[in-house]
Amino acid sequence: MINYERLKNTREDRDLTQADIAKLLGTTRQQISKWETGVQMMGVDKYIKLARFYNISVDYLLGLTDIPKEIN
């Protein structure tokens, strides 16, 4: 799975909207859409914030592993 697909699927699995994540990350819904479709790359700081919010590893969000390990 490509990392931007993982971003979208993780959000949708938790019944969150792009607007919900935009508010969390301090950006716009349009920007979230660009990240989730692969039009633009998301910064490392945003991946870290999402990983903490979802309580899963950044590796999972990046598509480096298929196991969403919890963060301690």
N, CA, C and O atoms as CSV, one atom per row, in Angstrom:
chain,resi,resn,atom,element,x,y,z
A,1,MET,N,N,0.836,-1.177,0.000
A,1,MET,CA,C,0.000,0.000,0.000
A,1,MET,C,C,0.884,1.244,0.000
A,1,MET,O,O,1.890,1.301,0.706
A,2,ILE,N,N,0.506,2.217,-0.780
A,2,ILE,CA,C,1.245,3.475,-0.857
A,2,ILE,C,C,0.896,4.312,0.363
A,2,ILE,O,O,-0.240,4.284,0.837
A,3,ASN,N,N,1.879,5.063,0.874
A,3,ASN,CA,C,1.672,5.770,2.134
A,3,ASN,C,C,0.485,6.726,2.106
A,3,ASN,O,O,-0.200,6.868,3.119
A,4,TYR,N,N,0.220,7.381,0.988
A,4,TYR,CA,C,-0.911,8.302,0.991
A,4,TYR,C,C,-2.246,7.549,1.074
A,4,TYR,O,O,-3.224,8.079,1.601
A,5,GLU,N,N,-2.285,6.338,0.565
A,5,GLU,CA,C,-3.487,5.511,0.727
A,5,GLU,C,C,-3.652,5.117,2.192
A,5,GLU,O,O,-4.770,5.042,2.701
A,6,ARG,N,N,-2.548,4.870,2.854
A,6,ARG,CA,C,-2.581,4.515,4.274
A,6,ARG,C,C,-3.129,5.670,5.104
A,6,ARG,O,O,-3.872,5.451,6.062
A,7,LEU,N,N,-2.766,6.896,4.742
A,7,LEU,CA,C,-3.284,8.067,5.460
A,7,LEU,C,C,-4.805,8.112,5.374
A,7,LEU,O,O,-5.488,8.297,6.381
A,8,LYS,N,N,-5.327,7.941,4.168
A,8,LYS,CA,C,-6.772,7.989,3.964
A,8,LYS,C,C,-7.469,6.833,4.664
A,8,LYS,O,O,-8.466,7.037,5.356
A,9,ASN,N,N,-6.957,5.632,4.493
A,9,ASN,CA,C,-7.592,4.456,5.089
A,9,ASN,C,C,-7.590,4.521,6.613
A,9,ASN,O,O,-8.571,4.140,7.252
A,10,THR,N,N,-6.506,4.995,7.192
A,10,THR,CA,C,-6.435,5.107,8.648
A,10,THR,C,C,-7.470,6.115,9.146
A,10,THR,O,O,-8.146,5.871,10.145
A,11,ARG,N,N,-7.591,7.228,8.460
A,11,ARG,CA,C,-8.591,8.233,8.834
A,11,ARG,C,C,-9.998,7.671,8.718
A,11,ARG,O,O,-10.806,7.810,9.637
A,12,GLU,N,N,-10.288,7.043,7.600
A,12,GLU,CA,C,-11.628,6.508,7.368
A,12,GLU,C,C,-11.964,5.377,8.332
A,12,GLU,O,O,-13.115,5.250,8.747
A,13,ASP,N,N,-10.989,4.557,8.695
A,13,ASP,CA,C,-11.217,3.464,9.649
A,13,ASP,C,C,-11.683,3.989,11.003
A,13,ASP,O,O,-12.336,3.276,11.765
A,14,ARG,N,N,-11.344,5.231,11.292
A,14,ARG,CA,C,-11.714,5.847,12.566
A,14,ARG,C,C,-12.906,6.801,12.421
A,14,ARG,O,O,-13.213,7.575,13.327
A,15,ASP,N,N,-13.563,6.726,11.273
A,15,ASP,CA,C,-14.744,7.550,10.990
A,15,ASP,C,C,-14.482,9.043,11.178
A,15,ASP,O,O,-15.313,9.769,11.724
A,16,LEU,N,N,-13.319,9.485,10.721
A,16,LEU,CA,C,-12.966,10.899,10.774
A,16,LEU,C,C,-13.038,11.497,9.375
A,16,LEU,O,O,-12.829,10.803,8.380
A,17,THR,N,N,-13.332,12.778,9.313
A,17,THR,CA,C,-13.378,13.472,8.030
A,17,THR,C,C,-12.043,14.165,7.768
A,17,THR,O,O,-11.211,14.305,8.665
A,18,GLN,N,N,-11.861,14.589,6.543
A,18,GLN,CA,C,-10.674,15.374,6.222
A,18,GLN,C,C,-10.675,16.660,7.036
A,18,GLN,O,O,-9.614,17.134,7.443
A,19,ALA,N,N,-11.841,17.223,7.276
A,19,ALA,CA,C,-11.941,18.447,8.083
A,19,ALA,C,C,-11.484,18.192,9.518
A,19,ALA,O,O,-10.844,19.055,10.120
A,20,ASP,N,N,-11.803,17.018,10.077
A,20,ASP,CA,C,-11.351,16.671,11.433
A,20,ASP,C,C,-9.825,16.669,11.512
A,20,ASP,O,O,-9.239,17.230,12.438
A,21,ILE,N,N,-9.196,16.035,10.534
A,21,ILE,CA,C,-7.733,15.935,10.528
A,21,ILE,C,C,-7.103,17.288,10.218
A,21,ILE,O,O,-6.050,17.620,10.763
A,22,ALA,N,N,-7.731,18.063,9.357
A,22,ALA,CA,C,-7.224,19.403,9.056
A,22,ALA,C,C,-7.181,20.255,10.325
A,22,ALA,O,O,-6.215,20.979,10.565
A,23,LYS,N,N,-8.216,20.161,11.116
A,23,LYS,CA,C,-8.256,20.924,12.372
A,23,LYS,C,C,-7.143,20.464,13.308
A,23,LYS,O,O,-6.461,21.287,13.918
A,24,LEU,N,N,-6.963,19.169,13.419
A,24,LEU,CA,C,-5.910,18.610,14.276
A,24,LEU,C,C,-4.531,19.096,13.843
A,24,LEU,O,O,-3.698,19.438,14.682
A,25,LEU,N,N,-4.291,19.126,12.537
A,25,LEU,CA,C,-2.971,19.471,12.012
A,25,LEU,C,C,-2.802,20.961,11.723
A,25,LEU,O,O,-1.723,21.405,11.329
A,26,GLY,N,N,-3.858,21.718,11.919
A,26,GLY,CA,C,-3.773,23.155,11.688
A,26,GLY,C,C,-3.608,23.521,10.221
A,26,GLY,O,O,-2.816,24.394,9.867
A,27,THR,N,N,-4.366,22.840,9.378
A,27,THR,CA,C,-4.300,23.085,7.939
A,27,THR,C,C,-5.706,23.060,7.357
A,27,THR,O,O,-6.682,23.134,8.103
A,28,THR,N,N,-5.823,22.958,6.062
A,28,THR,CA,C,-7.129,22.960,5.411
A,28,THR,C,C,-7.532,21.556,4.958
A,28,THR,O,O,-6.698,20.661,4.827
A,29,ARG,N,N,-8.815,21.395,4.727
A,29,ARG,CA,C,-9.312,20.133,4.205
A,29,ARG,C,C,-8.715,19.866,2.820
A,29,ARG,O,O,-8.431,18.721,2.468
A,30,GLN,N,N,-8.530,20.928,2.048
A,30,GLN,CA,C,-7.958,20.784,0.710
A,30,GLN,C,C,-6.524,20.236,0.791
A,30,GLN,O,O,-6.121,19.413,-0.031
A,31,GLN,N,N,-5.773,20.694,1.776
A,31,GLN,CA,C,-4.403,20.202,1.947
A,31,GLN,C,C,-4.404,18.727,2.322
A,31,GLN,O,O,-3.583,17.959,1.821
A,32,ILE,N,N,-5.312,18.327,3.192
A,32,ILE,CA,C,-5.427,16.912,3.557
A,32,ILE,C,C,-5.722,16.086,2.311
A,32,ILE,O,O,-5.153,15.010,2.127
A,33,SER,N,N,-6.598,16.581,1.468
A,33,SER,CA,C,-6.922,15.887,0.221
A,33,SER,C,C,-5.679,15.712,-0.647
A,33,SER,O,O,-5.473,14.643,-1.222
A,34,LYS,N,N,-4.863,16.735,-0.745
A,34,LYS,CA,C,-3.630,16.648,-1.541
A,34,LYS,C,C,-2.690,15.591,-0.978
A,34,LYS,O,O,-2.062,14.852,-1.735
A,35,TRP,N,N,-2.590,15.515,0.334
A,35,TRP,CA,C,-1.721,14.500,0.948
A,35,TRP,C,C,-2.286,13.093,0.735
A,35,TRP,O,O,-1.537,12.154,0.467
A,36,GLU,N,N,-3.608,12.953,0.854
A,36,GLU,CA,C,-4.234,11.636,0.735
A,36,GLU,C,C,-4.296,11.127,-0.712
A,36,GLU,O,O,-4.504,9.935,-0.939
A,37,THR,N,N,-4.121,12.003,-1.663
A,37,THR,CA,C,-4.124,11.574,-3.068
A,37,THR,C,C,-2.718,11.530,-3.662
A,37,THR,O,O,-2.544,11.158,-4.822
A,38,GLY,N,N,-1.728,11.903,-2.877
A,38,GLY,CA,C,-0.352,11.851,-3.342
A,38,GLY,C,C,0.066,13.025,-4.194
A,38,GLY,O,O,1.135,12.991,-4.804
A,39,VAL,N,N,-0.750,14.067,-4.254
A,39,VAL,CA,C,-0.413,15.258,-5.037
A,39,VAL,C,C,0.758,15.995,-4.389
A,39,VAL,O,O,1.630,16.525,-5.077
A,40,GLN,N,N,0.763,16.020,-3.051
A,40,GLN,CA,C,1.855,16.634,-2.298
A,40,GLN,C,C,2.283,15.698,-1.189
A,40,GLN,O,O,1.522,14.838,-0.746
A,41,MET,N,N,3.523,15.885,-0.748
A,41,MET,CA,C,4.050,15.087,0.362
A,41,MET,C,C,3.813,15.813,1.674
A,41,MET,O,O,3.934,17.035,1.756
A,42,MET,N,N,3.476,15.050,2.687
A,42,MET,CA,C,3.261,15.605,4.017
A,42,MET,C,C,4.588,15.637,4.768
A,42,MET,O,O,5.420,14.743,4.605
A,43,GLY,N,N,4.784,16.650,5.579
A,43,GLY,CA,C,6.016,16.793,6.353
A,43,GLY,C,C,6.106,15.801,7.502
A,43,GLY,O,O,5.095,15.288,7.981
A,44,VAL,N,N,7.312,15.546,7.927
A,44,VAL,CA,C,7.573,14.602,9.014
A,44,VAL,C,C,6.837,15.017,10.286
A,44,VAL,O,O,6.302,14.167,10.997
A,45,ASP,N,N,6.806,16.316,10.576
A,45,ASP,CA,C,6.129,16.783,11.787
A,45,ASP,C,C,4.656,16.398,11.792
A,45,ASP,O,O,4.097,16.098,12.847
A,46,LYS,N,N,4.034,16.403,10.642
A,46,LYS,CA,C,2.614,16.024,10.545
A,46,LYS,C,C,2.444,14.518,10.733
A,46,LYS,O,O,1.489,14.076,11.372
A,47,TYR,N,N,3.366,13.729,10.181
A,47,TYR,CA,C,3.311,12.283,10.396
A,47,TYR,C,C,3.432,11.957,11.878
A,47,TYR,O,O,2.716,11.094,12.387
A,48,ILE,N,N,4.320,12.633,12.559
A,48,ILE,CA,C,4.509,12.398,13.991
A,48,ILE,C,C,3.236,12.749,14.759
A,48,ILE,O,O,2.806,11.996,15.633
A,49,LYS,N,N,2.645,13.875,14.436
A,49,LYS,CA,C,1.423,14.300,15.117
A,49,LYS,C,C,0.284,13.300,14.870
A,49,LYS,O,O,-0.458,12.962,15.793
A,50,LEU,N,N,0.151,12.834,13.633
A,50,LEU,CA,C,-0.880,11.844,13.327
A,50,LEU,C,C,-0.619,10.516,14.037
A,50,LEU,O,O,-1.546,9.893,14.555
A,51,ALA,N,N,0.625,10.092,14.058
A,51,ALA,CA,C,0.970,8.835,14.730
A,51,ALA,C,C,0.603,8.907,16.208
A,51,ALA,O,O,0.060,7.951,16.762
A,52,ARG,N,N,0.893,10.010,16.830
A,52,ARG,CA,C,0.530,10.181,18.246
A,52,ARG,C,C,-0.982,10.206,18.422
A,52,ARG,O,O,-1.513,9.592,19.348
A,53,PHE,N,N,-1.673,10.910,17.540
A,53,PHE,CA,C,-3.127,10.997,17.618
A,53,PHE,C,C,-3.774,9.618,17.461
A,53,PHE,O,O,-4.661,9.249,18.230
A,54,TYR,N,N,-3.320,8.863,16.457
A,54,TYR,CA,C,-3.876,7.531,16.204
A,54,TYR,C,C,-3.287,6.459,17.118
A,54,TYR,O,O,-3.810,5.346,17.175
A,55,ASN,N,N,-2.218,6.775,17.826
A,55,ASN,CA,C,-1.488,5.834,18.677
A,55,ASN,C,C,-0.970,4.639,17.867
A,55,ASN,O,O,-1.130,3.484,18.259
A,56,ILE,N,N,-0.346,4.953,16.726
A,56,ILE,CA,C,0.280,3.938,15.880
A,56,ILE,C,C,1.645,4.459,15.431
A,56,ILE,O,O,1.936,5.649,15.551
A,57,SER,N,N,2.460,3.572,14.923
A,57,SER,CA,C,3.811,3.970,14.524
A,57,SER,C,C,3.821,4.781,13.228
A,57,SER,O,O,2.962,4.616,12.362
A,58,VAL,N,N,4.805,5.650,13.124
A,58,VAL,CA,C,5.016,6.405,11.892
A,58,VAL,C,C,5.337,5.438,10.756
A,58,VAL,O,O,4.935,5.670,9.616
A,59,ASP,N,N,6.052,4.363,11.054
A,59,ASP,CA,C,6.370,3.348,10.041
A,59,ASP,C,C,5.099,2.818,9.374
A,59,ASP,O,O,5.072,2.593,8.164
A,60,TYR,N,N,4.060,2.624,10.164
A,60,TYR,CA,C,2.792,2.143,9.607
A,60,TYR,C,C,2.185,3.190,8.681
A,60,TYR,O,O,1.748,2.865,7.577
A,61,LEU,N,N,2.156,4.446,9.126
A,61,LEU,CA,C,1.597,5.515,8.292
A,61,LEU,C,C,2.374,5.688,6.996
A,61,LEU,O,O,1.795,6.022,5.962
A,62,LEU,N,N,3.675,5.464,7.047
A,62,LEU,CA,C,4.514,5.600,5.861
A,62,LEU,C,C,4.444,4.386,4.936
A,62,LEU,O,O,4.974,4.420,3.826
A,63,GLY,N,N,3.793,3.319,5.387
A,63,GLY,CA,C,3.682,2.118,4.578
A,63,GLY,C,C,4.906,1.234,4.643
A,63,GLY,O,O,5.079,0.355,3.799
A,64,LEU,N,N,5.772,1.455,5.647
A,64,LEU,CA,C,6.984,0.636,5.788
A,64,LEU,C,C,6.696,-0.695,6.475
A,64,LEU,O,O,7.482,-1.637,6.380
A,65,THR,N,N,5.563,-0.761,7.165
A,65,THR,CA,C,5.125,-1.995,7.796
A,65,THR,C,C,3.623,-2.082,7.697
A,65,THR,O,O,2.947,-1.060,7.581
A,66,ASP,N,N,3.097,-3.278,7.741
A,66,ASP,CA,C,1.650,-3.455,7.701
A,66,ASP,C,C,1.079,-3.703,9.090
A,66,ASP,O,O,-0.107,-3.999,9.236
A,67,ILE,N,N,1.920,-3.583,10.107
A,67,ILE,CA,C,1.499,-3.814,11.493
A,67,ILE,C,C,1.418,-2.456,12.200
A,67,ILE,O,O,2.441,-1.803,12.406
A,68,PRO,N,N,0.208,-2.032,12.571
A,68,PRO,CA,C,0.061,-0.711,13.220
A,68,PRO,C,C,0.403,-0.769,14.704
A,68,PRO,O,O,-0.493,-0.739,15.548
A,69,LYS,N,N,1.679,-0.850,15.025
A,69,LYS,CA,C,2.113,-0.955,16.418
A,69,LYS,C,C,1.683,0.269,17.214
A,69,LYS,O,O,1.751,1.400,16.733
A,70,GLU,N,N,1.239,0.018,18.443
A,70,GLU,CA,C,0.882,1.117,19.329
A,70,GLU,C,C,2.139,1.807,19.815
A,70,GLU,O,O,3.193,1.187,19.950
A,71,ILE,N,N,2.015,3.096,20.077
A,71,ILE,CA,C,3.121,3.866,20.631
A,71,ILE,C,C,3.064,3.759,22.144
A,71,ILE,O,O,1.990,3.869,22.736
A,72,ASN,N,N,4.203,3.546,22.767
A,72,ASN,CA,C,4.251,3.472,24.240
A,72,ASN,C,C,4.261,4.851,24.852
A,72,ASN,O,O,4.299,4.983,26.075
